[in-house]
Amino acid sequence: MTITKRVTFIAKEGSEAKMKELLTAMVKPSKIEEGCLLYDIFQYENNPKKFMAVETWRNEVALDGHKASAHYAVYKSSYEPYCESKYSDELEILG
């Protein structure tokens, strides 16, 4: 069963560039992880403070591996000073 997550980030005023840098740094290493089917970051044109990460993992084991990665640890320890709010949706898709 694949797992797709959509995570929305709202950057603090003046922190848009730093938030984009931190989120974009996750793309390349995440895409080469075992079990990563999709991983992309989008910035809203009509609201540059708003970003969305869309990621799909082969299964829960792959997602857990991602959460245990070094680049995930850097992101988790770095994003909060630049983020006003964060929320996510998770979909489990059979197949």
DSSP file (Angstrom, degrees, kcal/mol; ACC not computed):
  #  RESIDUE AA STRUCTURE BP1 BP2  ACC     N-H-->O    O-->H-N    N-H-->O    O-->H-N    TCO  KAPPA ALPHA  PHI   PSI    X-CA   Y-CA   Z-CA
    1    1 A M              0   0    0      0, 0.0    93,-0.2     0, 0.0    59,-0.2   0.000 360.0 360.0 360.0 124.3    0.0    0.0    0.0
    2    2 A T  E     -A   93   0A   0     91,-1.8    91,-2.9    57,-0.1     2,-0.5  -0.468 360.0-145.3 -81.3 156.6    1.5    3.3   -1.0
    3    3 A I  E     -AB  92  57A   0     54,-2.6    54,-3.0    89,-0.2     2,-0.5  -0.988  11.2-168.8-125.1 124.7    1.4    6.4    1.2
    4    4 A T  E     -AB  91  56A   0     87,-2.9    87,-3.3    -2,-0.5     2,-0.4  -0.958   5.6-169.4-114.5 129.7    1.0    9.9   -0.1
    5    5 A K  E     -AB  90  55A   0     50,-3.1    50,-2.5    -2,-0.5     2,-0.5  -0.930  10.9-165.2-118.0 142.1    1.6   12.9    2.1
    6    6 A R  E     -AB  89  54A   0     83,-2.5    83,-2.3    -2,-0.4     2,-0.5  -0.976  13.5-174.1-124.3 114.4    0.8   16.5    1.4
    7    7 A V  E     -AB  88  53A   0     46,-2.7    46,-3.1    -2,-0.5     2,-0.4  -0.944   7.3-158.4-115.8 125.8    2.5   18.8    3.8
    8    8 A T  E     -AB  87  52A   0     79,-3.3    79,-2.1    -2,-0.5     2,-0.4  -0.874   7.1-169.5-106.4 134.0    1.8   22.6    3.7
    9    9 A F  E     -AB  86  51A   0     42,-2.5    42,-2.8    -2,-0.4     2,-0.6  -0.967  10.6-158.5-121.2 136.6    4.1   25.1    5.2
   10   10 A I  E     -AB  85  50A   0     75,-2.8    74,-3.2    -2,-0.4    75,-1.4  -0.970  21.3-141.8-113.3 115.4    3.5   28.8    5.8
   11   11 A A  E     -A   83   0A   0     38,-3.5    72,-0.3    -2,-0.6     5,-0.1  -0.423  20.9-106.8 -74.6 148.6    6.7   30.7    6.1
   12   12 A K    >   -     0   0    0     70,-2.7     3,-2.7     1,-0.1     4,-0.2  -0.415  54.8 -77.6 -66.7 151.4    7.1   33.6    8.5
   13   13 A E  T 3  S+     0   0    0      1,-0.3    -1,-0.1     2,-0.1    36,-0.0  -0.290 122.3  13.4 -52.4 127.2    7.2   37.0    7.0
   14   14 A G  T 3  S+     0   0    0     -3,-0.1    -1,-0.3     1,-0.0     4,-0.2   0.391 108.2  89.3  85.4  -3.2   10.6   37.6    5.5
   15   15 A S    <>  +     0   0    0     -3,-2.7     4,-2.6     1,-0.1     5,-0.2   0.230  48.7 107.4-108.5  12.6   11.6   33.9    5.8
   16   16 A E  H  > S+     0   0    0      1,-0.2     4,-2.5    -4,-0.2     5,-0.2   0.909  79.9  48.2 -59.1 -44.8   10.3   32.8    2.4
   17   17 A A  H  > S+     0   0    0      1,-0.2     4,-2.2     2,-0.2    -1,-0.2   0.908 113.7  46.3 -65.1 -42.3   13.8   32.3    0.8
   18   18 A K  H  > S+     0   0    0      2,-0.2     4,-2.5     1,-0.2    -1,-0.2   0.904 112.4  50.4 -67.6 -40.8   15.1   30.4    3.8
   19   19 A M  H  X S+     0   0    0     -4,-2.6     4,-2.5     1,-0.2     5,-0.3   0.921 111.0  49.3 -62.4 -43.3   12.0   28.1    3.9
   20   20 A K  H  X S+     0   0    0     -4,-2.5     4,-2.7    -5,-0.2     5,-0.2   0.911 110.7  51.0 -62.0 -42.0   12.4   27.4    0.2
   21   21 A E  H  X S+     0   0    0     -4,-2.2     4,-1.8     2,-0.2    -2,-0.2   0.929 112.4  45.4 -60.6 -47.5   16.1   26.6    0.7
   22   22 A L  H  < S+     0   0    0     -4,-2.5     4,-0.4     2,-0.2    -2,-0.2   0.911 117.1  43.6 -65.0 -43.8   15.4   24.2    3.5
   23   23 A L  H >< S+     0   0    0     -4,-2.5     3,-1.2     1,-0.2     4,-0.5   0.910 112.8  51.2 -70.3 -41.5   12.5   22.4    1.8
   24   24 A T  H >X S+     0   0    0     -4,-2.7     3,-1.3     1,-0.3     4,-0.6   0.838 100.1  64.7 -64.9 -32.9   14.3   22.3   -1.6
   25   25 A A  T 3< S+     0   0    0     -4,-1.8    -1,-0.3     1,-0.3    -2,-0.2   0.699  97.2  58.5 -63.1 -18.3   17.3   20.7    0.1
   26   26 A M  T <> S+     0   0    0     -3,-1.2     4,-1.7    -4,-0.4    -1,-0.3   0.704  90.0  73.9 -81.9 -21.0   15.1   17.7    0.9
   27   27 A V  H <> S+     0   0    0     -3,-1.3     4,-2.5    -4,-0.5     5,-0.2   0.964  94.5  42.9 -64.8 -59.0   14.1   16.9   -2.7
   28   28 A K  H  X S+     0   0    0     -4,-0.6     4,-1.0     1,-0.2    -1,-0.2   0.928 118.2  42.4 -59.4 -51.6   17.3   15.3   -4.1
   29   29 A P  H  4 S+     0   0    0      0, 0.0     4,-0.3     0, 0.0    -1,-0.2   0.851 115.3  51.7 -66.1 -30.3   18.3   13.1   -1.2
   30   30 A S  H >< S+     0   0    0     -4,-1.7     3,-1.5     1,-0.2    -2,-0.2   0.907 103.9  56.9 -69.9 -40.4   14.7   12.0   -0.6
   31   31 A K  H 3< S+     0   0    0     -4,-2.5    -1,-0.2     1,-0.3    -3,-0.1   0.761 106.0  50.5 -64.0 -24.5   14.2   11.0   -4.3
   32   32 A I  T 3< S+     0   0    0     -4,-1.0    -1,-0.3    -5,-0.2    -2,-0.2   0.463  86.4 111.8 -93.4  -0.1   17.1    8.6   -4.1
   33   33 A E  S X  S-     0   0    0     -3,-1.5     3,-1.8    -4,-0.3     2,-0.2  -0.432  82.9 -96.3 -70.8 146.4   15.8    6.9   -0.9
   34   34 A E  T 3  S+     0   0    0      1,-0.3    -1,-0.1    -2,-0.1    32,-0.1  -0.441 110.8  17.6 -59.8 127.4   14.6    3.3   -1.2
   35   35 A G  T 3  S+     0   0    0      1,-0.3    23,-2.9    -2,-0.2     2,-0.6   0.435  85.5 134.9  90.0  -0.3   10.8    3.3   -1.6
   36   36 A C  E <   +C   57   0A   0     -3,-1.8    -1,-0.3    21,-0.2    21,-0.2  -0.742  20.7 169.3 -83.4 120.8   10.4    6.9   -2.6
   37   37 A L  E     +     0   0A   0     19,-2.9     2,-0.3    -2,-0.6    20,-0.2   0.700  68.3   4.0-100.7 -26.7    8.0    7.1   -5.6
   38   38 A L  E     +C   56   0A   0     18,-1.6    18,-2.5    -8,-0.1    -1,-0.4  -0.960  57.0 166.9-159.3 138.7    7.5   10.9   -5.6
   39   39 A Y  E     +C   55   0A   0     -2,-0.3     2,-0.3    16,-0.2    16,-0.2  -0.772  17.7 149.1-157.5 111.5    8.9   13.9   -3.8
   40   40 A D  E     -C   54   0A   0     14,-2.3    14,-2.7    -2,-0.2     2,-0.4  -0.984  31.4-143.2-144.2 154.2    8.5   17.5   -4.9
   41   41 A I  E     -C   53   0A   0     -2,-0.3     2,-0.4    12,-0.2    12,-0.2  -0.953  17.2-169.7-118.1 136.1    8.2   21.0   -3.3
   42   42 A F  E     -C   52   0A   0     10,-2.7    10,-2.8    -2,-0.4     2,-0.5  -0.967  10.5-154.8-126.4 142.7    5.9   23.7   -4.7
   43   43 A Q  E     -C   51   0A   0     -2,-0.4     2,-0.2     8,-0.2     8,-0.2  -0.973  28.6-117.5-115.4 131.1    5.7   27.3   -3.8
   44   44 A Y        -     0   0    0      6,-2.5     3,-0.5     3,-0.5     6,-0.2  -0.482  13.3-151.6 -70.4 129.3    2.3   29.1   -4.4
   45   45 A E  S    S+     0   0    0     -2,-0.2    -1,-0.2     1,-0.2     0, 0.0   0.887  97.7  46.3 -66.0 -39.3    2.5   31.9   -7.0
   46   46 A N  S    S+     0   0    0      1,-0.3    -1,-0.2     2,-0.1    -2,-0.1   0.511 126.2  29.3 -85.0  -4.0   -0.3   33.8   -5.4
   47   47 A N    >   -     0   0    0     -3,-0.5     3,-2.6     3,-0.2    -3,-0.5  -0.584  65.9-173.7-153.0  83.7    1.0   33.4   -1.9
   48   48 A P  T 3  S+     0   0    0      0, 0.0    -3,-0.1     0, 0.0    -2,-0.1   0.588  83.5  65.0 -62.6 -10.1    4.9   33.1   -1.8
   49   49 A K  T 3  S+     0   0    0    -39,-0.1   -38,-3.5    -6,-0.1     2,-0.5   0.620  89.9  83.3 -81.1 -12.8    4.8   32.4    1.9
   50   50 A K  E <   +B   10   0A   0     -3,-2.6    -6,-2.5    -6,-0.2     2,-0.3  -0.809  55.4 174.9-104.0 129.1    3.0   29.1    1.2
   51   51 A F  E     -BC   9  43A   0    -42,-2.8   -42,-2.5    -2,-0.5     2,-0.4  -0.917  13.4-157.4-126.5 152.1    4.8   25.9    0.2
   52   52 A M  E     -BC   8  42A   0    -10,-2.8   -10,-2.7    -2,-0.3     2,-0.5  -0.993   1.9-159.7-133.2 129.4    3.5   22.4   -0.3
   53   53 A A  E     -BC   7  41A   0    -46,-3.1   -46,-2.7    -2,-0.4     2,-0.5  -0.913   9.7-168.6-101.0 130.5    5.6   19.2   -0.2
   54   54 A V  E     +BC   6  40A   0    -14,-2.7   -14,-2.3    -2,-0.5     2,-0.4  -0.986  13.8 168.9-121.0 123.9    4.0   16.2   -2.0
   55   55 A E  E     -BC   5  39A   0    -50,-2.5   -50,-3.1    -2,-0.5     2,-0.4  -0.995  18.8-165.1-139.3 141.9    5.6   12.8   -1.3
   56   56 A T  E     -BC   4  38A   0    -18,-2.5   -19,-2.9    -2,-0.4   -18,-1.6  -0.995   9.4-168.3-128.7 131.7    4.7    9.2   -2.1
   57   57 A W  E     -BC   3  36A   0    -54,-3.0   -54,-2.6    -2,-0.4   -21,-0.2  -0.901  29.6-125.8-120.7 146.6    6.3    6.2   -0.5
   58   58 A R  S    S-     0   0    0    -23,-2.9     2,-0.3    -2,-0.3    -1,-0.1   0.861  85.1 -30.1 -58.2 -38.1    6.0    2.6   -1.4
   59   59 A N  S  > S-     0   0    0    -24,-0.2     4,-1.9   -57,-0.1     5,-0.2  -0.938  74.3 -77.1-165.8-178.4    4.9    1.6    2.1
   60   60 A E  H  > S+     0   0    0     -2,-0.3     4,-2.7     1,-0.2     5,-0.2   0.834 123.8  58.7 -64.4 -34.2    5.2    2.5    5.8
   61   61 A V  H  > S+     0   0    0      2,-0.2     4,-2.2     1,-0.2    -1,-0.2   0.918 106.9  47.2 -62.2 -43.6    8.7    0.9    6.0
   62   62 A A  H  > S+     0   0    0      2,-0.2     4,-2.0     1,-0.2    -2,-0.2   0.908 112.7  48.9 -64.7 -42.2   10.0    3.3    3.3
   63   63 A L  H  X S+     0   0    0     -4,-1.9     4,-2.2     2,-0.2    -2,-0.2   0.904 110.7  50.5 -64.8 -40.9    8.4    6.3    5.0
   64   64 A D  H  X S+     0   0    0     -4,-2.7     4,-1.0     1,-0.2    -1,-0.2   0.893 108.4  52.9 -63.1 -39.2    9.9    5.3    8.4
   65   65 A G  H  < S+     0   0    0     -4,-2.2     3,-0.4     1,-0.2     4,-0.3   0.895 107.8  51.3 -61.8 -40.1   13.3    5.0    6.7
   66   66 A H  H >< S+     0   0    0     -4,-2.0     3,-1.6     1,-0.2     6,-0.3   0.926 107.4  52.2 -61.3 -45.4   12.9    8.5    5.3
   67   67 A K  H 3< S+     0   0    0     -4,-2.2    -1,-0.2     1,-0.3    -2,-0.2   0.693 109.3  51.2 -66.7 -18.0   12.0    9.8    8.8
   68   68 A A  T 3< S+     0   0    0     -4,-1.0    -1,-0.3    -3,-0.4    -2,-0.2   0.410  88.9 112.7 -95.9   0.5   15.2    8.2   10.1
   69   69 A S  S <> S-     0   0    0     -3,-1.6     4,-1.7    -4,-0.3     5,-0.1  -0.307  75.1-121.9 -76.9 158.1   17.5    9.7    7.5
   70   70 A A  H  > S+     0   0    0      1,-0.2     4,-2.0     2,-0.2     5,-0.1   0.890 112.0  52.4 -64.8 -41.0   20.2   12.3    8.1
   71   71 A H  H  > S+     0   0    0      1,-0.2     4,-2.1     2,-0.2    -1,-0.2   0.843 107.4  52.5 -68.5 -30.9   18.6   14.9    5.8
   72   72 A Y  H  > S+     0   0    0     -6,-0.3     4,-3.0     2,-0.2    -1,-0.2   0.896 107.5  52.4 -67.4 -39.5   15.3   14.6    7.5
   73   73 A A  H  X S+     0   0    0     -4,-1.7     4,-1.8     2,-0.2    -2,-0.2   0.891 109.0  49.7 -63.0 -39.7   17.0   15.2   10.9
   74   74 A V  H  X S+     0   0    0     -4,-2.0     4,-0.6     2,-0.2    -2,-0.2   0.940 112.7  47.0 -63.6 -46.8   18.6   18.4    9.5
   75   75 A Y  H >X S+     0   0    0     -4,-2.1     4,-2.2     1,-0.2     3,-1.3   0.944 111.8  50.4 -58.8 -49.4   15.2   19.6    8.2
   76   76 A K  H 3< S+     0   0    0     -4,-3.0     4,-0.4     1,-0.3    -1,-0.2   0.837 113.8  45.1 -60.8 -33.5   13.4   18.8   11.5
   77   77 A S  H 3< S+     0   0    0     -4,-1.8    -1,-0.3    -5,-0.2    -2,-0.2   0.528 121.2  38.4 -86.9  -5.0   16.0   20.6   13.5
   78   78 A S  H << S+     0   0    0     -3,-1.3     4,-0.2    -4,-0.6    -2,-0.2   0.699  97.0  67.1-118.4 -24.9   16.1   23.7   11.2
   79   79 A Y  S >X S+     0   0    0     -4,-2.2     3,-1.9     1,-0.2     4,-0.7   0.811  78.6  77.6 -79.2 -29.7   12.7   24.6    9.8
   80   80 A E  G >4 S+     0   0    0     -4,-0.4     3,-1.0     1,-0.3    -1,-0.2   0.818  87.7  57.4 -56.3 -39.6   10.7   25.8   12.9
   81   81 A P  G 34 S+     0   0    0      0, 0.0    -1,-0.3     0, 0.0    -2,-0.1   0.737 115.2  39.6 -63.2 -18.2   12.4   29.3   13.2
   82   82 A Y  G <4 S+     0   0    0     -3,-1.9   -70,-2.7    -4,-0.2     2,-0.5   0.458 100.8  87.1-106.9  -3.9   11.2   30.1    9.7
   83   83 A C  E <<  -A   11   0A   0     -3,-1.0   -72,-0.3    -4,-0.7     3,-0.1  -0.871  45.8-174.9-110.5 125.1    7.8   28.5    9.7
   84   84 A E  E    S-     0   0A   0    -74,-3.2     2,-0.3    -2,-0.5   -73,-0.2   0.881  77.3 -10.8 -78.4 -42.7    4.6   30.2   10.9
   85   85 A S  E     -A   10   0A   0    -75,-1.4   -75,-2.8     2,-0.0     2,-0.3  -0.990  56.5-164.9-156.7 159.9    2.5   27.0   10.6
   86   86 A K  E     +A    9   0A   0     -2,-0.3     2,-0.3   -77,-0.2   -77,-0.2  -0.992  13.0 166.0-147.2 136.7    2.6   23.5    9.2
   87   87 A Y  E     -A    8   0A   0    -79,-2.1   -79,-3.3    -2,-0.3     2,-0.3  -0.987  11.9-162.2-150.3 156.5   -0.2   21.0    8.5
   88   88 A S  E     -A    7   0A   0     -2,-0.3     2,-0.4   -81,-0.2   -81,-0.2  -0.945  14.7-151.9-142.6 159.3   -0.5   17.7    6.6
   89   89 A D  E     -A    6   0A   0    -83,-2.3   -83,-2.5    -2,-0.3     2,-0.4  -0.970  15.9-160.2-123.4 142.1   -2.8   15.2    5.0
   90   90 A E  E     -A    5   0A   0     -2,-0.4     2,-0.4   -85,-0.2   -85,-0.2  -0.992   5.2-170.5-128.8 130.6   -1.9   11.6    4.6
   91   91 A L  E     -A    4   0A   0    -87,-3.3   -87,-2.9    -2,-0.4     2,-0.6  -0.964  11.4-153.5-119.5 132.2   -3.5    9.2    2.2
   92   92 A E  E     -A    3   0A   0     -2,-0.4     2,-0.5   -89,-0.2   -89,-0.2  -0.932  16.9-164.6-102.6 125.1   -3.0    5.5    2.1
   93   93 A I  E     -A    2   0A   0    -91,-2.9   -91,-1.8    -2,-0.6     2,-0.2  -0.938  12.7-135.5-116.4 125.1   -3.6    4.2   -1.4
   94   94 A L              0   0    0     -2,-0.5   -91,-0.0   -93,-0.2    -2,-0.0  -0.492 360.0 360.0 -74.8 144.0   -4.2    0.5   -2.1
   95   95 A G              0   0    0     -2,-0.2    -1,-0.2     0, 0.0     0, 0.0   0.384 360.0 360.0 152.4 360.0   -2.4   -1.0   -5.0
